[in-house]
Every structure is written in C-alpha cells, then in structure tokens.
C-alpha cells in the first residue's frame, strides 16, 4: 500500500458547524466548496494547489478531527491494515472507515491524482497530530510507521513525540504524541514564522487560547471547542 495524499478532516456537530467552517476558511485563507453527501461534507479549497483540509457535519459531540489516507485501492489496503491491527467500522462503494489499535479513526479513500501542495496561507496547516494514550503509544507508533512507510524522526529531545515525514509531493505530515491522560484522537497543527502574531490573528477570528509553551507552540480552541496548535515551524 502506498499513501498518495493525506487530508485532515474537521468534524463538527451541526450546532457549531457554520461558525467553525467560517473560522477555518478565514484562518487558512481557503474557500468553502459546494457541499456534497446530503450537505454533510465540503472542502476548504486553497488559493492555489490541491486541498488538504475538509469539513464534515457530524451528529455527536465533541468537535474533533480525523484523517483520510488517499490510496490506489481502499479495499485492498484495508485488508492489509486490518492484518496490522486496525478494525473496520464501516464502508461504502469507495471508502473504508477504520480504527487504529489505539482507537484513532481514519479513512481509506481513492486517490484522484492529487500532487500539488496548497499555497497562499499565512499559517500553513501542514501537520496532523495523533494523540495516543501512553499505554498504547509504542504499539501505535509501530502501526503508523507500517501504515505509511514514511521516514520517522524519534525526536530524542522530546521523547513524548515522533514525526512521520512523507516524501514529496505530500504536504501533510504526521506527529505522534504520547498522552498522559485523555482519549485517542487527531488534532491539527499549523506552522508559522511568528507564533504570537499568528495567535493574535486567530483570537481576532474567534479562537480561545488554552495554553502557551514559549518558543514552541500555543494550544487553542476553535469556535466549536476543538483543540489545535500553532507551532513555531517555518511553513514549508
């Protein structure tokens, strides 16, 4: 299985979906596409290049995220990932929904030739962080290494993290984070050249700061209460 592209999904309960979608469109400088799937799905289209972010209206709390892996054949790929420890939860004519061994939701979807990274952002949404409970961290790390086949950076100076780095042209990388508490999940990280300035811009648009880690990152909530991070990494 070859991962050809990665999309981050922002899943929001209906009551907060409109506000969250306006926020993320403004933050990323994208345009919300026409809705599809009975109005459930839309894409955040960048000024140039191909999208790496989509939105979905869901029927249950809380606001959260998941990732889509774009592959040549989702059904063949699903069989391989189930052998690695994933659990299938749903499928339709094109898509397979799975959970990782630690319980992180992700989808296998068909690749439609995406290969041009989005451009034009003030802060680049270029990283999906997989939040992994400590008891599952080592096994989950092995799982995602096997799933992606990407280069990995164990980050010995930050042992609670590991990066998985895709080869071009995939712009969205993965960060694995060991949690001392909390459920498994996915959140979005944005890279920028100036964290305080970017945080202030997000606050103006409706975000709320949760905590600062000086010189590294700031964690915020979007208008729907979904956590995400602005990080001190130059946008690629």
N, C-alpha and C positions, 0 to 999 in steps of 0.2 A: 504494500500500500504506500502510495506517495501522497503526502499532503500538498496540494497545489496552491491553496489560498486559505486564509483564516478570516472569519468575520466575527466581530463581537456583537452580541445582541443585548439590548437594554429592554428588559421585561418589566412592564409596569401595570399594576391594577388599573382598571378602567377609570376610576375616580380621579386619579392623578396623571393619567396618560397625556392629556393635551398639554398641561403645563410642563411636564418632563420633556416632551418632544420639542416644544418651543425652546426650552432651555438648551437642550443638546444641539439643536440646529444653530442657535446663536453662539454657543461656546466653540463649536467646531467649524463654524463658517460654512455649513452644509445646507442643502435644501431638502426638505421632506418630499419624497416621491409620492406619486399616486398610491393609494392604499390597495392592497390585494388580500386574498384569503378572507373574504367576507369582512373586510375592513380591519382585520387583525394586524397585518404586517405592513411595514413601509421601510424604505431605505433612506439613509442620510447620504445624499449624493454630494460628493465633494466638488469644488470648483473645477478641478481637473483630475484626471486619473480615475481609478475604479474604487468603488466603495469598500470600506472595511467595517462599517457600522450599520446596524439595522435596529429597528424598534418593533416591539410586539406588545399588544394589549393582552393581559392575562387575567384570569378570573379569581386569583387568590393573592393575598399578601404574603410576603412583603415585595416591594420593588427590588429587583435583583438583576443578575446577568447570566448569560450562558455563551458558549462559543460554538460556532459551526466550523467543521473541517470540510473543505471542498476537495473531493476526490473523484477519480475516474469512475468508480463503480461503488456506490454506497453499500450495496448489499453484500458484495464480495468482501469489502473492507470490514463490514460489521461482523462477519463470521470470524475474521482474524482477531478483531478486538475483543470479542466475546471469549475467544481462546486465551487472551491475555488477562482476562478477569473482569471485563465490562459486563453490564447487564442491559439487555434490550428492554425498553419500556413501551415503545410504540414505533409504528412505521406506516408510511403510505406508499403511493406509487413511486416516489422519488427520494424520500427522506427516511432515515433511521434515527430514532432518539435513543440514547444510551445514558447509563450512569457509570462513572468510573468506579474502581474498587472502593474509594473513599466516599462516593456518593455525589460527585460533581456531574451535573447534567451537561451533555453536549450532543450535537447532532452531526451526522454524516450527510452531506448534500452533494449534488452533482457539480462538478467543475465546469464552468461555461467559458473557459479561456481567459479568466482574469489574470492580468500580469503587469498592470501599470499602477504603481503606488499613487495614492491620492496626494495632492499638493494644495497649497494655498492656506494652510492652517496657521494661526498664531501659536497655538499649542497643539502638538501632534498627539493624537490618541493612537499610540503605537504599541501598547503592551496590555495583555490580559493577564491579571494576576489570579492564580488558582489558590484559593485559601483552603489549606489542608490541616485538619486536626492532627496534633502531634503523634497520636497513636498510629496513624496511617501514613505518616509522611514518607518514610523510607520506601514502602511498597508502592505508594502513589508516584513517587519520583521515578522509580523503575518503570512503572506503567507508562507515564507520559514520555519518557525517553524512548521507549519501544514504539509507542504510537507514532511519534513524529519522526524519529530517526535523525533529529537535529543535533547540532553541536550543543554541548552543555558547559556552563560555567558554574562550578560549585561554589564560587564566592566565599573563599575561606575566611575573609574578613567579616562576613555576615553569614554565619552558619545556618541561620534560620531561612535563608533564601537560596534558590538556584535558578539560573536563567537558562532557557532553551532558545537557541538562536537559529532562525531559519536562514537558508540561503536565499539570495535574490531570486525572483523578484518579490517574495512575500514580505510585506512591510510590518505585519503584526507578529510580535514575538510573545513568548510566554514567560512569566515569572512564577515560580512555585514558592509559596510562603507557608512555613510551619506555624500553626496557631497553637497557643497555649490553651485557649478555650474558644468556643464558638463553633457554628456549623460549617460544613464544607460549602464552598461557593465560588463565584467568579466576580471580580470587580475590574474596572477599567482604570488604567494608569495613563496619564498624559505627560509628555515630555515638553520642557520649555527651557528657554535660556535665562529666565528671570522669574523665580518662583513667587516672590512677594507681589510683583506686578500682575502676574497671571492669576494668583489667588484673589487679589482685589477685583480683577475683571469678573471672575466667576461670582464673587459675592454681589457685585452690582447686578448680575443677571439672575440672582435668586438662590445661590448656593449658601450653605452654612458651614463654617469651619468647625471641625471636630477636634483636631489636634495638630500641633506643629512638631516636626522633627527638624530642627535647624540644620541647614546645609544639605538636607537630604530630600524630604518630601513633606507635604501637608495633606492630611486626610479631610475630606469634606463630605457633606450630604447634598445631593441634588434636591430639587423641589419635591420629589416623591419620597425622600428619605433614603435614597440609595447611596451607599458609600462609594467613593472613588478617590484617587490620589493624583495630585500634581507633583511631579518629580523633577529634580534638578539634573535632567539629562538633556543635552542638546538635541533638538529634533533632527531626525535623520532625513 
